[in-house]
Amino acid sequence: MVTPAARRMAVSQAREVHGLSEWRAYRLLGVSRRTVRYRSSRPQDAGLRQRLRALAAERRRFGYRRLGILLAREGFRVNPKKLLRIYREEGLKVRRRGGRKRALGTRAPMMLPQGPNQRWSLDFVSDSLICGRRFRILCVVDDFTRECLALTADTSLSGTRVARILAGLIAGGHPQ
């Protein structure tokens, strides 16, 4: 029993189930009479809640701070803490954006090549020398014949160099 609402509930349950008097239930549970008899004087803010919901529906990506600015422009002067409380009570929390978009459903299976030079696969293989220096190897393989068309090893393979190697393969010559 931590919250005042839980204490009120415990007192009413003790009175109904066990037939205790109001005073006896307070004493037994260690609850103050003021806690049970308290009535909130907080205004309901129905107009503010309604306008906040309407603005949140229009501006789905706006959080409570930006919605508060819009409300202030319309003449609603609201304390930020109160605005946050109402915003949460109304369940208007902006959901975090997800990660990158992934393919939905099942993908169409990749067509198998019917002859040589219809589809190539590229891969980079990396390793390091005994001295700790790293090197990479670009492997280009024909998917139909499973023949290795190019193996280029270097400590640095830039995108320009890869494009030059592929252009050489397409032209039919040996790449540099």
N, C-alpha and C positions, 0 to 999 in steps of 0.2 A: 504494500500500500504506500505508494510514493506520491502519486498525484492527488490533488484535492478531489477530482472526480472519482478516483478509486476509493477514497475515504468515504465520500458521500454514499457510494454504492454499498460499501461494507456496512455502514450504519443502517441503511434502509433494509438490507438483507437480514441483519441481526434483529431488527424490529419485527419484520414479517415472519421469518422462519422460527425464531426463538421466542417471540412474543414479549420482547423487552421493552421497557419504557424508553422514551427518547433520551432522557438524562442518563439512564443506566447503560445504554448502548454507547453513549459518548465516553463515559468513564471506563467501560470495559475495553474499548478499542483505543483509548487514548487520543480521541479526536476532539478538537475544539468545536464548540457549538457554532462559532462564527464561520468555520470552514463549511459546515453542512448547510447553514442557512444563507450563505452568501449568494446573491443574485448579481450577475454581471451588469454593469452600467455602460458597457462598451456599445457604441452605435453599430448597427448591422451593416452599414455601408453598402446597401443593396445597389444603389446607382453606380457607385464606384466599381463594385464587383462586375456588374453587367457591362460597363464600358470597358473594363480591363479585359474581360473575355472577348468582347467584340474586336478590340484592337489586336489582341493576341491571335485571333482568327485571321485578321487581315494580314498581319505581319508575323508570319510563323517563325521566322528566324530571330526575332527580337527578344531579348531577355528582359528582366524586370526593370533594369535601369533605363533602357531605351524606351520602354513602354511608359515609364514614369515621366520621362521628358515629354512624350506625346500627351499624357494626361495633364501635365502642368500647363501645356499650351492651351488645353481646353478649359482650364480654370480649376482643375482638381489639385489642391495643395495637399500632398500626402507625404508623411515622414517615410524615408526609404526603408526603415525597419518594418513599418506597418505594411508598406507596399509589398515587401518580400514575403511577409507572413500571409497576406491575402493571395499573392501570386502562387505560393506553395499550396495553400488550402484549396485553391481552384484547380490545382493539378496542371498548371500551365508551363511546367519546366520544359525548356528547350532541349531536345534530345541531341546528344553529341553526334556529329557527322561520323559515318562509318569509314572504314578504310577504303582501299581502292575497289572499284567495281569488278566483280568477277562474273564469268560467263554463267548465265542462267540456263537451267535445263541441261539436256545432253547435247553434246556437240556432234556434228556430223563426222563420221570416221574419215580419216585422211585417205585420200585416193592413192593407190599404189602406182608408182611409175610404170609405164608400159615399154619404155626403152631407155637407152643411155642418154645422159644430159637433159633429162626432164626435171629432175629435182636433185639438188645438192644439199648436203648437210655440213655445217661449219661448227667447229668446236675449238676451244682454247684449252690446252693442257699446260700446266705450269709445274715447275720443280725448282729446286735450288742446288747450286753447286756446293762443293765441300767448303768453300770459303764463305758461304752464306749468301752469295749473290743469286738472285732469282732470274729465271728465264722462262719465256713462254713459247709455245709451239702452236701455230695455227694449222689445223687439219681440215682439209676440204675433201669430202668423200661423195662419190656418185652413189645415190641410193639404189639404183637399179643394178649396176655391175659390182657394187661394193668396192670399187677401185679407189685408191687414194689419189686424188688429182693434184694435191699440193700439200707439202709439209714445209712450213717456214718457221725457223727458230730464231729468236732474237730476245734481247733483254727488254725491248720496248717495241710493241706492235701498235702503231697508231691507226686510227680509223681511215686515214688517207692511204696508208700503206696497205691495209686490208682491201680497200676499194681498188687499188692498183693491181693487187694480186688477182682479185676476181675479174677485173677487166681483162687481164692477160689470159686468164683461163677461158673467158668467153670468146676472145679473139682467136683462140686456138694455139697460141704460143705458150712458151714457158714463162711464168711470172718471175720477177726479180725479187 
